[in-house]
Amino acid sequence: MIDADLIVTHIAELATPTGNGPRLGADLGQLTTIPDAAVACRDGIFVWVGPRSELEQAVRLTEDGHTVDADGGTALPGFVDPHTHLPFIGWRESEFDERLRGASYSDIAARGGGILSTVAKTREASTEQLAETVENRLDAMLALGTTTVEAKSGYGLSFDHEIKQLEALSHAARHHPVKLVPTFLGAHTIPPEFKDRRADYVALLVDRLLPEIVERQLAEYADAFVDAHAFSIDEARTILTAARESGLGVRLHADQLADDGAAALAAELGASSADHLEYASDAGIEAMAKAGTGGILLPAATFFLMMDAPPPGRRLVDGGVPVALATDFNPGSCPTESMTAAMWFACLNGKLTVDEAITAATLNAAHTLGRADRIGSVEVGKRADLVVHRIPNRYHLVYRFGAPRVEFVFAAGRLVYEA
């Protein structure tokens, strides 16, 4: 008999990818499904997964253990969101209204709006204010089924304020059941005070910020935004090469608004992921596939920006790239905390199937964060992150779009949210 301190039973359908690595191509949509299922956990780890009819013969509940009745809901792994911009102050709803009236994202950025308007407000905040804001946003994500979140700095754009953002993430990580993966995005855009001194800002990132961040272990990854209003290929290469040599993993905002060659740069650098990719070239996608660089789709941002180019879902899948999904939660181009929303747009606009979107939002997302051996699927030996959705089967996540239906969220074997 297997001892368990938590049993979740009466699951109408359990659906999960399996394995410790990414699912590619035709395998992206291959899920293990168990009707009328149950799972058992101990010490935060899945110890048994199977049909409910076999539960009593296989599992024994410890004296201090408890059982949760899923009441016919559908269970999936906790969502893994591998691209967010959590630590910021100030929303940008006025810019949203401007875009509805015809202004483009680039137009707004060119006149000093966009990222820089959020930078100004974030610089005014204390570490404590930022940490509290991050925790509140993590609460919202948890209630929507997300149990692991990558979070970037990038709204400080100075030594003190970038450090402040990362410190706020570190503080929030100590107090919240959602697991945080911090990323240094000092290379988000050029701050106003360095407008005519780009090389000096790159030097600040490389010579001062990276050593401080690595010494204090404030980030696992470094990221850069390659764009006409942000950083050139050569600038991003300099920054991310230094980050890689310092021991950080590498991520990249790539080819979102134009084909800048950033997908190929991500492959060249051995990046864990290249994100956005709406305008990535066929050669860039081929290079990513050969390098094993993950391609993170951000289809809710594509939708919210009303872009002409669709999310490149099928191009990446058919090209052999490890495809993941993320929200891109941020105040300007995608103010949603919902991974389910990312799934809707990945399927409806990016042409993924529901099963492909589930894998992209769980196991493959975990892979881009170097955690596919620990999270991203409901399997014995992995961390017991489980979400019960109030739906009869997995297809309803996308089929009935528009309303969250999360009933229970378990993080590391603990019930941390109940509707």
N, C-alpha and C positions, 0 to 999 in steps of 0.2 A: 504493500500500500504506500501511496505517496502522501506525505503530510502537507497540508496547505493551511495558510492563515486567511485566505480569501478565496471564495468560490463565486463566480458569476455564472448564473444558469438561466434557463428558459430564453436562450438567444435564438431567435427565429432563423437567422443566418449569420454565420461568421465568415467574413471574407478577408483574405490577407495574401499579399505576395509572400514568397519564402526565399531564404538564402541570405548570405552575408555580403553579396555584391550587387551591382546594378543589373537590372533586367534590360536587355537590348532588343531592338527590332521587334520581331513577331512575339518574342517572349515577354515584352512589356505588359501585355494584357493577360498573361497567364496567372490567374489567382487560384489559390486553394479555397474552396468554399465548403462549409460544413453546415447542413441544415439542422435545426433543433440542437444547438451546440451548447457547450459549457467550457469554461476555462478555470484553472486553478493556479494560484500564485502563492509563493512563500518568500518572505524577506525581499519583496519588491521584484521578484523574478517569476516569469511563467514557468510552472513545473509540470503542467498537464494541459493539453488542448484536445478536445475530441467531441464525439456525439454525447448528448446528455444521457442517453441510455446506458452508456458505459461508465458514467461518473462514479456511481456508488461503489462499483467493484474496484475502481482504480484509485480513488482519492479519499483520504480521511481528514476531516477538519480538526485542527488543533483546538484545545480548550478555549483559547482566547480568540479563535478565528470567527469569521462571520460570512454569511452568504448574502449575496445581492441578487434579487430576482429581476432579470432584464425585461420581463413582461412582454416577450415577443418582439423586442427590438432587434435591430441589426448591429452587429459589432464589427468594428474595424480597428486597425492600429491607430494610436494617436497620430494626428497629423504632425508632420515635420515641415516647418516653414523656413526655407534656407535663404531668404532674402527679405529683410525688413530694415527700416530706418526708424527704430523705436524712440531713441532719446532726443526728442525735439520739443520745443515750446512754440505754440502758435499755429493755428490752422490757416488755410489759404482759400477760403470759400469765395472771396472776391475775385480771385484769379479764375476760379471755375466759372463764375458768371461771365468774366471777360471772354473766356474760350467759347462759351455758348453764344456769345455775340460776334465771334469770328476771329479773335486773336489766337495765334498758335502758341504752343509751349515755348518755342524758340523766340517768338516775338516778345513774350513776357520776360524771358531770361535776358534778352538783349538790352532791355531798358532797366535792368537792375532788380526785377522781381524774381519769382521762382525761388531757387535755393537760397539766394542771398537774403531774401526777406525773412526766411526762417532762421538763417544764421544770426541775424541781428537780434531776434527775440530769444534764441537759445543762449546766446552769449550773456544775456541779462540774468539768466536763471542761475540759482545755486545748485550745487551737486545734489543736495537734499530734495530740492524741488524736482529736478530731473529724475531722480530715483523714484520718487513717489509717482510721477507721471508714467514712468516705465512700468511700475507695478500695476497701476490701474489699467494700462493697455494689455498687460499680460493677463489680468483678470478677464478682460473681454475676449482675448484669444482662447483662454482655457475654456470658457463657456461655449466656444464655438468648436471645441474638439482638438485644439492644438496643444501639444505637450512638449515640443522642442522648437526653439526659435533662434535663428541667427539674427543678430542685431548689429547695425553699423553705426559708427560715429559719422562725422562728415558735415555736421551743422555747427562746428566750432571754428575750424579752419584757422586756428592759432595754436601755439604750444599749450597754453593753459586751458583753453576751452575744449580742445580735442581730448586732453587728459581728463578733464571734468566729465565729458560724456562717457568715456570708458569707465571712469570711477563710478558713475551712476549705474551703469550696467552691472558692474561688479557688486555693488551694494544690493541691487534688486535681485541678483542671482542668489544671494545668501538668504533671501526672505521669501522666495516664491517657488511653488512646486513645478512650474514650467522651467525646463532646462534651457539656459541661455548660452549661446555660442557667440562671443564678441569678435567683431571685425573692425579694424582700423581703416577708415575711409577719409583720411585727411586729403586725399586726392579726389575730392568730390567736385570742386570747382576752384578757381583762383579767387581768393578773397580780395575785397576792394583795395586794401592797403598794399597789395602786391600786384596790382593791375599792370603796372609797367615794369615789374621786376619778377617775371615768371621764374627765372632760373634761381632767384633767391628763395622763392617759396618751395621749389623742388628741393633745394638744399636744406631748408628747414625740416621738411618731412624726412629726408634721408639721414641727415647728420645729427638731428636733435630728437625728433619725435620717435623715430623707429627705435633707437637705442634705449630710450626711456621706457617705451611700451614693452619691449622685450625683457628688459631687466625686471620690470614690475609685473610681468605676466598679465598684462591688461587686455591682450587680444590673442586670438589663435590664428587669425587671418589678416591679410591686408588686401584692399580693393582699390581700384581706380576707375574713374569714369572717362572713357575715351569719347570725345565729342568736340565739335567745333567751338562750343562754349565752355569746354572744360579742359581736358588734357590731350595732347597729341600722342601718337603712337610712341614716339621716342621718349617723351616725358614719362609716360606710363611704364615703358620698358625700364627706364632708369629706376623709378620708384619701386616697382614690383620685383625687379632683380635684387635690389638691396634688401627688400623684405624677405624674399626667399633665402638669401644668404644669411639673414639674421635668424632663420629658423621658423618664420611664419609661413603658413599656407597662403596661396595666392588665389584671388577671385577677380573678376573683371566685369564692369558694365560695358557691354560690347554691342556695337552696331544697332543701337536702338533707333536712331533717327536718320542714319545714313550708313552706307557701307564704308566704314573707316578702316577696315582691315583688322579690327580688334579680335575677331574670332580666331584669326590666324596667330595673332600675338598671344592669345590665351594658350593655344596649342604649343607655341614655341616655348613658353614659360613653364609648361607642365601645370597649368592652373587647375585647381579643383573644379572650377566652374567658370563659364562665360554666360552672362545673364542678359536677357532681353532678346537680342539676335534677330529682330524683325527684318533687318536689312543685310544680314550676313550673306556673304557670297557662297556659292557652291564649293569653291576651293577652301574657304574658311571652315565650312561644315565638315568637309572631308578631312582637313587637318585636325579638327577637334576629335573626330572619330578615331583617327590613327593614334592620337595622343592619349585617348581615354578621358578627355576633358568633358565634364558634365555640361549639359546645356539646360539652363534653368529658364523655363517659360514664365513670363509674367503677364498672362493674358488679361487680367483685370486692369492692369495699367494700359495695355494696348486699347482696350475698350474705353476706359475713362478718358484717355487722350484723344479719342475719336480718330485714331490713326488710319491711314489708307492701307498700310501693310498689315496683313493678319498675323496673329501669332504663328510662328513657323513650326507648329507641332508635327505635322506629317513629314515635313522636310527633315527634321532632326531625327525622328524615329526611323524613317526609311533610310537615312544616311548613316545609321549605326551609332549615333551619339547617345550616351546615357542621359535620358530626358527626365528632368525633375520639374516640379511646380512650386511656385511661391506666390505670396500676396504682393510683394513690393510695397508693403504698408508704409506710407509717407504722406505728408500733408499736401503735396502738390499734384502728383500724378496718379496716386492710388490710395485714397484714404479709407481702405477697408482692412479689417483684421481677419476676414473670413477666408479660410482655405477652401471652403465649399464654393464660395464665389469664384475663386481661381479655377476650380474644377468646372463650373458651369461654362466659363468662357473658353477654357481649354478644349472642351468638347464641342460647344456650339460654334466657336470661331476658329479654333485651332485644329479641329477635326480629329481629336483623340476620341477613343471609345471610353465609356465609363470605367471599365476595368483598367485601361491604360492610365487614366487620370488618377485612379486610386494608387497604383504603384508609383506614379510620378510624385504624388503628394505624401508618400510614406517611405518606402524602402529606397527608392532612387534619390529622394531628397536627403535621406540620412546618409547615403553614399557620398553626396557632394560635401557633406560635413565630416566625413571620415568616421562615421558612426554606424554603418550598416551592419556591423557585427554585433551591435548592442541594442539598437532600436530599429523601428521601421516595419516590423512585422510581428505577428502574434505567433511566436514559436518558443518552444521550451528552451530556456537558457537566456532569453532576451529580457530586457527590462519590461516590466508589466505596465506598459502604457496602452490603455484600451479605451475606446469610446463607444458607447451604446447610443445609436441614433433611433429616434422614435419613428421608424419606417419599416415596412415589411421586408424589403430587400434592398440591396446596394444601389440598384438602378434609380431608386427614388431620390437619391442625393442630387442627381442632375435633372431627372425627369420632372420633379416637382420643385423647380428652382424658385428662389425668392424668399424662403423662410428657413431659419435654422431650426433643427429638430433634434438637438442633442438632449438626451435624458440623463446619462451618467458619464463622467470622465474619471478614469483611474490613472494616476501617475505613480510609477514605481510601486504598484500594488496598493495604493491608498486611494480611497474615494475622495476626490478633491473638488468635485462639482456634481450637484444634483439639481435638476430643473424643478 
